[in-house]
Amino acid sequence: MNRKKIWMVLLLVLATTAGAYAQGNGMAGINEATKMVTSYFDPGTKLIYAVGAVVGLIGGIKVYNKFASGDPDTSKTAASWFGACIFLIVAATILRSFFL
């Protein structure tokens, strides 16, 4: 046999044995991915709470400006901003409890 054929046989044997060692049920990878994804929920929930607080402050300022200017549409604006804040807080809490 020439050297090319010997190298090809060696590479073929190496490739088949490496494939045999790489096989598995993949549970370790799935568990690691699950742990990584669930580790993002605490910072994500806190971020959503912070966004809700900022939206609440902006909404409060807008409602106060409408109230101070005598706009008759103040109650609808206040209800929509308050509803947005409640939605953010409830959505973050439900998503956290649903996935954890």
C-alpha atoms as a printed R data frame, in Angstrom:
    type eleno elety resid chain resno       x      y      z
1   ATOM     1    CA   MET     A     1   0.000  0.000  0.000
2   ATOM     2    CA   ASN     A     2   1.166  3.463 -0.617
3   ATOM     3    CA   ARG     A     3   1.243  6.194  1.998
4   ATOM     4    CA   LYS     A     4  -1.878  7.944  0.741
5   ATOM     5    CA   LYS     A     5  -4.022  4.879  1.254
6   ATOM     6    CA   ILE     A     6  -2.578  4.263  4.740
7   ATOM     7    CA   TRP     A     7  -3.356  7.847  5.764
8   ATOM     8    CA   MET     A     8  -6.866  7.585  4.346
9   ATOM     9    CA   VAL     A     9  -7.508  4.386  6.308
10  ATOM    10    CA   LEU     A    10  -6.163  5.970  9.497
11  ATOM    11    CA   LEU     A    11  -8.304  9.063  9.020
12  ATOM    12    CA   LEU     A    12 -11.369  6.914  8.356
13  ATOM    13    CA   VAL     A    13 -10.758  4.867 11.516
14  ATOM    14    CA   LEU     A    14 -10.203  8.050 13.526
15  ATOM    15    CA   ALA     A    15 -13.399  9.617 12.187
16  ATOM    16    CA   THR     A    16 -15.533  6.586 13.013
17  ATOM    17    CA   THR     A    17 -14.163  6.233 16.546
18  ATOM    18    CA   ALA     A    18 -14.585  9.962 17.234
19  ATOM    19    CA   GLY     A    19 -18.203  9.707 16.098
20  ATOM    20    CA   ALA     A    20 -18.785  6.788 18.434
21  ATOM    21    CA   TYR     A    21 -17.459  8.760 21.410
22  ATOM    22    CA   ALA     A    22 -19.553 11.812 20.557
23  ATOM    23    CA   GLN     A    23 -22.858  9.948 20.664
24  ATOM    24    CA   GLY     A    24 -25.083 10.230 23.697
25  ATOM    25    CA   ASN     A    25 -28.588 11.083 24.711
26  ATOM    26    CA   GLY     A    26 -27.863 14.804 24.983
27  ATOM    27    CA   MET     A    27 -29.382 15.196 28.447
28  ATOM    28    CA   ALA     A    28 -26.290 16.951 29.776
29  ATOM    29    CA   GLY     A    29 -26.586 19.599 27.066
30  ATOM    30    CA   ILE     A    30 -30.313 20.039 27.602
31  ATOM    31    CA   ASN     A    31 -29.847 20.392 31.354
32  ATOM    32    CA   GLU     A    32 -27.060 22.938 30.857
33  ATOM    33    CA   ALA     A    33 -29.207 24.954 28.424
34  ATOM    34    CA   THR     A    34 -32.141 24.869 30.857
35  ATOM    35    CA   LYS     A    35 -29.919 26.089 33.672
36  ATOM    36    CA   MET     A    36 -28.549 28.907 31.493
37  ATOM    37    CA   VAL     A    37 -32.016 30.059 30.377
38  ATOM    38    CA   THR     A    38 -33.499 29.987 33.873
39  ATOM    39    CA   SER     A    39 -30.551 31.979 35.211
40  ATOM    40    CA   TYR     A    40 -31.724 34.915 33.048
41  ATOM    41    CA   PHE     A    41 -35.161 35.120 34.661
42  ATOM    42    CA   ASP     A    42 -34.138 36.972 37.836
43  ATOM    43    CA   PRO     A    43 -32.305 39.797 36.010
44  ATOM    44    CA   GLY     A    44 -35.017 39.879 33.343
45  ATOM    45    CA   THR     A    45 -37.777 40.171 35.932
46  ATOM    46    CA   LYS     A    46 -35.935 42.973 37.701
47  ATOM    47    CA   LEU     A    47 -35.419 44.731 34.383
48  ATOM    48    CA   ILE     A    48 -39.136 44.545 33.600
49  ATOM    49    CA   TYR     A    49 -39.937 45.915 37.065
50  ATOM    50    CA   ALA     A    50 -37.530 48.798 36.443
51  ATOM    51    CA   VAL     A    51 -39.139 49.510 33.065
52  ATOM    52    CA   GLY     A    52 -42.542 49.468 34.786
53  ATOM    53    CA   ALA     A    53 -41.298 51.993 37.343
54  ATOM    54    CA   VAL     A    54 -39.980 54.304 34.622
55  ATOM    55    CA   VAL     A    55 -43.215 53.983 32.645
56  ATOM    56    CA   GLY     A    56 -45.129 54.789 35.831
57  ATOM    57    CA   LEU     A    57 -43.068 57.915 36.466
58  ATOM    58    CA   ILE     A    58 -43.443 59.118 32.897
59  ATOM    59    CA   GLY     A    59 -47.157 58.392 33.018
60  ATOM    60    CA   GLY     A    60 -47.512 60.261 36.299
61  ATOM    61    CA   ILE     A    61 -45.799 63.307 34.844
62  ATOM    62    CA   LYS     A    62 -47.961 63.221 31.713
63  ATOM    63    CA   VAL     A    63 -51.154 62.852 33.745
64  ATOM    64    CA   TYR     A    64 -50.125 65.711 36.043
65  ATOM    65    CA   ASN     A    65 -49.423 67.951 33.044
66  ATOM    66    CA   LYS     A    66 -52.829 67.143 31.561
67  ATOM    67    CA   PHE     A    67 -54.521 67.731 34.903
68  ATOM    68    CA   ALA     A    68 -52.694 71.041 35.422
69  ATOM    69    CA   SER     A    69 -53.631 72.277 31.955
70  ATOM    70    CA   GLY     A    70 -57.320 71.457 32.537
71  ATOM    71    CA   ASP     A    71 -57.592 68.776 29.866
72  ATOM    72    CA   PRO     A    72 -60.912 66.901 30.236
73  ATOM    73    CA   ASP     A    73 -59.291 63.684 28.985
74  ATOM    74    CA   THR     A    74 -57.154 63.220 32.110
75  ATOM    75    CA   SER     A    75 -58.944 60.200 33.543
76  ATOM    76    CA   LYS     A    76 -58.589 58.169 30.342
77  ATOM    77    CA   THR     A    77 -54.867 58.988 30.154
78  ATOM    78    CA   ALA     A    78 -54.366 58.082 33.818
79  ATOM    79    CA   ALA     A    79 -56.187 54.784 33.358
80  ATOM    80    CA   SER     A    80 -54.129 53.838 30.302
81  ATOM    81    CA   TRP     A    81 -50.773 54.614 31.961
82  ATOM    82    CA   PHE     A    82 -51.793 52.846 35.154
83  ATOM    83    CA   GLY     A    83 -52.964 49.830 33.128
84  ATOM    84    CA   ALA     A    84 -49.647 49.713 31.280
85  ATOM    85    CA   CYS     A    85 -47.719 49.637 34.569
86  ATOM    86    CA   ILE     A    86 -49.946 46.929 36.015
87  ATOM    87    CA   PHE     A    87 -49.599 44.881 32.830
88  ATOM    88    CA   LEU     A    88 -45.803 45.031 32.966
89  ATOM    89    CA   ILE     A    89 -45.684 43.958 36.599
90  ATOM    90    CA   VAL     A    90 -48.235 41.180 36.210
91  ATOM    91    CA   ALA     A    91 -46.672 39.910 32.967
92  ATOM    92    CA   ALA     A    92 -43.234 39.679 34.572
93  ATOM    93    CA   THR     A    93 -44.612 37.858 37.589
94  ATOM    94    CA   ILE     A    94 -46.668 35.400 35.547
95  ATOM    95    CA   LEU     A    95 -43.821 34.651 33.129
96  ATOM    96    CA   ARG     A    96 -41.464 34.034 36.043
97  ATOM    97    CA   SER     A    97 -43.893 31.717 37.807
98  ATOM    98    CA   PHE     A    98 -44.790 29.924 34.565
99  ATOM    99    CA   PHE     A    99 -41.233 29.098 33.505
100 ATOM   100    CA   LEU     A   100 -39.623 28.499 36.899
